[in-house]
């Protein structure tokens, strides 16, 4: 039995390693598109307000889609559905690269958002199915490490292509990376045949059932709290950098520096969950992020603020993979097919909220009030982690 168990452990580990490599190429493609997404919308509407409204509308559709596609995800072979979602994602980027009309772009963008919800849901379920009991967190750490490498390299490539070949070529290159991930997926032969014969088709019932379980609700809140910090980094900090008199190039250097703690520490911290438990990792992560972000309010030197935020990214390295792993540990493989999609709405919902509230705050208060808002939010998450009872974080 020991030999069989060890053999299974090695095979599962190889599956996670292969999924990590696949996710690297996917993240390269997506990070290219994310870098220029707002610029591409603005090229059609020539209005910051309309760009924001269109982005918000696509976010709302994304939230709805996570619930709409539950039956499809439950009754489908997860490996085949993941492959198809990547193929359609690549096609979507290719079609967007050819778009020269706003309405044509919007049709492709809505299709892209729907495909993305399916991809995210199936990928998370596959990770759950390929993880041995108690190893979900360390596996998520490996997945996110490769993802962040892609998000470091992608914007640099996007900047070069944008400057030399134009914005449409960025989306074309994004489709190439996604197509390449399909080739890698085929070569690695990562499969997951799990599916349900009787899917849950009642959207309202799925919504109510998700939020009836206190562990799922806690995971939803903590996962959303961790992702909102990235709104500060990717939306408000570039504005802060430019308004402080620095050049546009510093934005890229800052975002590069922010990613370094994630790449260095995410796998290490996520592997420590098995020894120290979710509660301790969560509480330290939210405390580091909350305190260092809030302290930025009291400094006037931008370089000190940049340094504090890079250090606070160490706290985020403790949270980014583990909050998702915490949710996956609270559900069975069967329930993951039903509830992982709805769980992912916490990212869209909380990031949308984190864009609106600070934007309203800066209308009446100094810009640095944004640091207090995000710091207070992370510290609130710190106190919520105190409600986690046992070492695994599941009651």
Helices and strands as residue ranges (DSSP letters): H 2-45, H 48-68, H 70-75, H 78-97, H 102-130, H 136-165, H 167-188, H 203-212, H 214-231, I 232-236, H 237-243, H 248-271, H 273-295, G 296-298, H 302-330, H 333-361, H 369-385
